[in-house]
């Protein structure tokens, strides 16, 4: 009895051929042997953010950035020690916001279009701005994000005036310089942390008899200051009369007004 031990390295269905020769004579051949992928090995696997119209340039290598509410996709390639794709594995992505008090969010990956069994894609959308940790695992083996605490930056989206806050002081004194405050937010409630130039900022004064006495456009260079630390705008103006003040902030055709 002869015994032979061999290790197939390429996974295949009915494509591995076993041939036994005695001298030059083939005494046995079986080309119907099925070999399956081995266990997923982290060092042989990878995950790569897929650039799209919704994604932003990555802050550093191996990281990703996206605006809140936009979709980010990951190209997942789980492999065994010989580079065989982990076909049929359950691949999931866990996103964890670094602020305490928020639970992990799990997203299941799907096979890429066209039935390519070597490629998996996971797509997800996060509304809350902040620093996240993305991880990818196949069959319980973590192969992406193990050593990076903050590899995803979700940034605030565009300003959304209905979600923003424009605040007047409780009282104003006529002909005494004063101000109002503005905090811009996106539609998901994230504070917009970069300075934005409005279409116009208008202050109107109406006296006690309902007569409009003044209508002024603020100079955004001299009358508006922005704090990078708090993301709050201070709108400085001069009330002209005893009566009612109306402040109107207009951005991209949308208006936020208080009086």
C-alpha positions in Angstrom: 0.0 0.0 0.0 1.4 3.4 -1.0 0.3 6.5 0.8 0.8 10.1 -0.4 0.0 13.3 1.5 -0.4 16.6 -0.4 -1.7 20.1 0.3 -3.8 21.8 -2.4 -3.4 25.5 -2.3 -6.0 26.6 -4.9 -9.7 26.3 -4.0 -11.8 25.0 -6.8 -15.0 23.1 -7.5 -14.4 19.9 -9.5 -11.2 21.4 -11.0 -8.4 19.8 -8.9 -6.9 16.8 -10.7 -5.2 14.0 -8.8 -2.9 11.8 -11.0 -1.0 8.8 -9.8 1.8 7.4 -12.1 3.7 4.2 -11.9 6.7 4.9 -13.9 5.3 6.5 -17.0 2.0 4.8 -16.7 -1.0 6.6 -15.3 -2.7 4.2 -12.9 -5.2 6.6 -11.4 -6.7 10.0 -12.3 -9.5 11.9 -10.7 -10.4 15.4 -11.9 -13.5 15.7 -9.9 -11.9 16.7 -6.6 -13.4 19.7 -4.8 -11.1 21.9 -2.7 -12.6 24.6 -0.5 -11.1 27.8 0.9 -9.3 27.6 4.3 -9.9 29.8 7.3 -9.8 33.5 6.8 -6.4 35.0 7.5 -6.2 38.6 8.5 -2.8 39.2 6.9 -4.0 37.9 3.5 -7.3 39.9 3.5 -8.0 43.6 2.9 -10.7 46.2 2.9 -10.5 49.4 0.9 -12.8 52.4 0.9 -14.3 52.9 -2.6 -14.0 56.5 -3.9 -17.3 57.9 -5.1 -19.1 61.3 -5.6 -20.2 61.1 -2.0 -16.8 60.4 -0.4 -14.1 62.9 0.5 -10.3 62.7 0.1 -9.1 60.4 3.0 -7.3 62.3 5.8 -4.5 59.7 5.9 -3.7 56.4 4.3 -6.1 53.6 5.3 -8.8 56.0 6.5 -11.9 57.5 4.9 -14.1 60.6 5.1 -17.7 61.3 4.1 -20.3 64.0 4.7 -23.1 63.1 7.1 -26.0 61.5 5.2 -23.9 60.4 2.3 -23.0 56.8 1.5 -19.6 55.2 2.0 -18.7 51.8 0.5 -16.0 49.4 1.4 -14.5 46.8 -1.0 -13.9 43.7 1.2 -11.6 40.9 0.1 -11.4 38.2 2.9 -8.9 35.5 1.9 -7.4 32.4 3.3 -3.6 31.8 3.8 -3.2 30.9 0.1 -5.2 33.9 -1.3 -8.4 32.0 -1.9 -11.6 34.1 -1.5 -13.7 33.4 1.5 -16.7 32.5 -0.7 -19.9 32.0 1.3 -18.5 33.6 4.5 -20.6 36.0 6.5 -18.9 39.4 6.3 -20.1 42.2 8.5 -18.9 45.7 9.2 -19.1 47.3 12.6 -19.0 51.1 12.9 -18.4 52.5 16.3 -18.7 56.2 17.1 -15.9 57.2 19.5 -18.2 59.3 21.8 -19.4 57.2 24.7 -23.0 56.3 24.9 -23.7 55.2 21.3 -24.1 51.5 20.3 -22.2 49.8 17.6 -23.9 49.7 14.2 -23.7 46.5 12.2 -23.9 46.3 8.4 -23.9 43.1 6.4 -21.9 42.9 3.2 -23.2 41.6 -0.1 -21.5 40.0 -3.1 -20.4 42.5 -5.7 -22.5 43.0 -8.9 -21.9 40.4 -11.5 -21.5 37.5 -9.1 -17.8 38.1 -8.5 -17.2 35.7 -5.5 -13.8 37.3 -4.8 -15.3 40.7 -4.0 -17.7 41.8 -1.3 -19.1 45.3 -0.8 -20.6 46.9 2.2 -22.3 50.3 1.9 -23.6 52.4 4.8 -24.8 55.9 5.7 -24.2 57.7 9.0 -26.0 60.8 9.9 -24.1 61.7 13.1 -20.9 63.6 12.5 -17.8 62.5 14.4 -15.0 60.0 14.5 -15.8 56.3 13.9 -13.9 53.1 14.0 -14.6 50.8 11.0 -13.9 47.2 11.3 -14.5 44.3 8.9 -14.6 40.6 9.9 -15.2 37.4 8.0 -16.1 34.2 9.9 -15.2 36.0 13.1 -11.7 37.0 11.9 -11.1 40.7 12.2 -9.1 41.8 9.2 -9.6 45.5 9.0 -9.5 48.3 11.5 -7.9 46.3 14.3 -5.2 48.8 15.1 -6.9 52.1 14.0 -9.2 53.8 16.5 -10.5 56.5 14.3 -10.3 55.5 10.6 -13.6 57.1 9.5 -14.4 60.8 9.7 -18.0 61.8 9.2 -18.2 65.5 8.6 -21.2 67.9 8.9 -23.2 68.3 5.7 -24.3 71.5 4.1 -26.1 74.1 6.3 -29.8 73.6 6.7 -31.5 76.7 8.0 -34.7 75.0 9.4 -32.3 73.0 11.6 -30.2 76.1 12.6 -30.6 78.6 15.5 -30.7 82.4 15.2 -31.1 84.0 18.6 -31.8 87.7 19.5 -31.0 89.2 22.8 -33.9 89.5 25.3 -33.8 93.4 25.1 -32.1 96.0 22.9 -31.5 99.7 23.5 -32.0 102.1 20.7 -28.8 103.5 19.2 -26.6 101.2 21.4 -24.5 98.7 19.5 -25.6 95.2 20.1 -25.6 91.7 18.5 -27.4 88.4 17.8 -26.0 84.9 17.6 -26.3 82.2 14.9 -25.5 78.5 15.1 -25.6 76.7 11.7 -26.5 73.0 11.6 -27.0 70.5 8.8 -30.3 68.7 8.3 -29.2 65.9 10.7 -28.5 68.4 13.6 -24.7 68.4 13.3 -23.1 71.8 13.9 -21.5 73.2 10.8 -17.9 73.9 12.0 -16.6 75.8 9.0 -17.4 79.4 8.2 -20.1 80.0 5.6 -20.8 83.3 3.8 -24.5 84.1 3.7 -26.4 85.5 0.6 -27.5 88.4 2.9 -28.0 89.3 6.5 -30.7 92.0 6.9 -31.8 93.9 10.0 -35.1 95.8 9.9 -36.4 98.2 12.6 -40.1 99.0 13.0 -41.2 101.7 15.5 -44.1 101.4 18.1 -46.5 102.6 15.4 -45.6 100.0 12.9 -43.6 102.3 10.7 -40.5 100.8 9.2 -37.6 103.2 9.9 -34.6 101.2 8.9 -33.5 98.3 6.7 -29.8 97.5 6.7 -27.7 94.8 5.1 -24.8 93.7 7.4 -21.3 93.8 6.1 -20.2 90.2 6.6 -16.5 91.2 6.8 -16.9 93.8 9.5 -20.3 93.1 11.2 -20.0 89.3 11.4 -17.5 87.4 13.5 -17.1 83.6 13.7 -15.6 81.6 16.5 -13.8 78.5 15.4 -13.9 77.2 18.9 -17.7 77.3 19.3 -18.8 77.6 15.6 -21.1 80.5 16.7 -21.5 83.6 14.6 -22.0 87.0 16.3 -24.0 89.4 14.1 -23.3 93.0 15.3 -25.7 95.8 14.5 -27.2 99.1 15.8 -30.9 99.2 16.8 -32.3 102.5 15.4 -35.6 102.9 17.2 -37.8 101.8 20.1 -40.0 99.1 18.7 -39.4 95.8 17.0 -36.3 94.4 15.3 -36.4 91.7 12.6 -33.2 89.8 11.7 -33.3 87.8 8.4 -30.5 85.4 7.4 -30.6 84.2 3.8 -28.5 81.3 2.4 -28.9 79.6 -1.0 -32.5 80.9 -1.3 -33.5 79.7 2.1 -34.3 82.3 4.9 -34.1 82.1 8.7 -35.9 85.0 10.3 -36.5 86.0 13.9 -38.0 89.2 15.5 
